[in-house]
């Protein structure tokens, strides 16, 4: 066990230093290419995703893929290589990982937004949309109903959001409407309906509200809708 930790320490240090002459002989000694360092909670592919995308990085990624490294492996804290890449604004690494099967999640998108990486955010958004388009609608409806949700029409706009609900299925309350300005500009009849709806809106109304608050973030604060739902 201690030998593996020492080996991983040396591999991770070689990756950080972009030392190709050292890292490849060490990788040949590693029993499991997807091994996670028990103390640092990261693996080889995570360390590679964190460094700048140079020729060394590209060559190492190609070899890791050839050696069956898992592009969706998570760290001890649950971060994927793609999460790490977007957090560090590694645009070319993000492209490479997506091309080789990395699966973005809500967390990936949130990290790109949190670290203000619009180019990575755009790539992740496109990948998420592509994933949602390919997901079977009938299966999605069944999964939502099993979670106790009553989905409305599943369209190109609402499907990604329903998929997010499925992923984060712990729904915490409904919508609290606060201090609505009746003279605000109505961006859509659907949003108007949500803002004027009495009581707790159903899931469809929550989704519609979220769509428009996402598409039009600069909204008069007097008609802003506070969502208690955890997206």
VENSUL-V206572 format. One record per helix or strand. SS is the DSSP state (H for helix, E for strand). FROM is the first residue (numbers start at 1). TO is the last residue. Records with the same first field share a line. If there is no record, write none. Layout:
SS = FROM-TO + FROM-TO
//
This chain:
H = 2-16 + 20-29 + 44-50 + 55-66 + 81-87 + 91-99 + 106-114 + 118-133 + 137-146 + 156-167 + 189-196 + 203-215 + 221-223
E = 36-36 + 43-43 + 74-74 + 80-80 + 175-177 + 225-227
//
